[in-house]
Amino acid sequence: MIELDFYGTLVAASLVLLLGRGLVTRVGFLRSYNIPEPVAGGLVVAVLLLILRTFDIEVRFDTSLQTPLMLAFFATIGLSADLASLKKGGRIVGIFLLAVIGLLVVQNAMGIGLATLLGLDPLMGLLTGSITLAGGHGTGAAWGAVFSEKYGLASASELALASATFGLVLGGLIGGPVARLLIKRVQVPGCSPQQAPRLPKGFEQPNKERSITPFSFVETLALIAVSLLAGNLLNGLLHGTAFELPTFVCVLFVGVVLRNSLSALGLYQVFEREVSVLGNVSLSLFLAIALMSLKLWDLAALALPIFIILAVQALVMALFAIFVTFRVMGSNYDAAVLAAGHCGFGLGATPTAIANMQAVTQRYGPSQIAFLVVPMVGAFFIDIVNVIVIKLYLTLPFFAAV
């Protein structure tokens, strides 16, 4: 057993990101299919650890930094949210949200239908639907406990975590290829000589040079820290009430309020380029730690019927993004980037969605609409509508009889 402490894990995560950058730069397949750098590096390390485990060598990481990094990322998403811009994109957000709800309904119907056909408990189908795929590890663990305690479903929590892990991996792998397929059908911004060039903003192209001073860095760091503190306090106040929300949603909400309140009062203008730098650092390290610490043997332990359901769900996600998300969002370049993002949080999590879109925009050019819509829908609205959809499914007659 090899255990890496906080510092060892931080070093390992940094090396994973450098490895991912090297792989994407040198391997044409990864570059062509827009595989995010943290995904490429993290999966290679996860596979190596799986091989080491066959020799009875196991490596454990200190993942205590993972949650703060995730929350810091969502804080920067909130601090980047200009309500005036969101108001302009209200119709687009609404249309995308309808597409997201449609996928949640399809995922659960597909999961329940396949589970029934394979002779499994329909609850297993629901657990391999939007609960773990759109909901992720946190939602999966919460509902797994409910299914075990209330419905007597054995190993529900273990199944939920394994399914969420499967979704996280596939969400980071299929988004780029889906976008590549769709972009072949559209005009990419910047290719037309009549189009004026636009400087990328926020999270669209994180490798563009940004001017940062020590004092401005401290100011932005203070805003993120306030968002984390207030978000955790808000989460504590809402805990156990009808308005209870995940911690990251509370942190994002505080970031939105903080940024727009300071702007409306004329006290401070958030330095968006700097917020995006800190957000991208948090995002990259979070994904690196999450992916390099994946226990791939948990996926190998999935029973064949469950693995079949999850594989079909991944195919359904890709087809939904191509034939529904892309079309309802306008069948243009922005719609292709949105489809890549939808694959990310439709199977995994919002950070995966952002990484997918960054991999696309780094190569083809910025998409302001995609980076406006996906963070808000993927980080905020999806958790609310997912709970509603899950509870509606649980009212179906064959669940009531369980």
Secondary structure, DSSP 8 states (H G I E B T S, - for coil): -EE--HHHHHHHHHHHHHHHHHHHHH-HHHHHTT--HHHHHHHHHHHHHHHHHTTT--EE--GGGHHHHHHHHHHHHHHT--HHHHHHTHHHHHHHHHHHHHHHHHHHHHHHHHHHHTT--HHHHHIIIIITTTTHHHHHHHHHHHHHHHH--TTHHHHHHHHHHHHHHHHHHHHHHHHHHHHTTS--TTSSTTS------TTS-TTS-----HHHHHHHHHHHHHHHHHHHHHHHHHTTSTT---HHHHHHHHHHHHHHHHHHTTS----HHHHHHHHHHHHHHHHHHHHHT--HHHHHTS-HHHHHHHHHHHHHHHHHIIIIIHHHTTSSHHHHHHHHHHHHHHHT-HHHHHHHHHHHHHHH---HHHHHHHHHIIIIIHHHHHHHHHHHHHTSHHHHT-
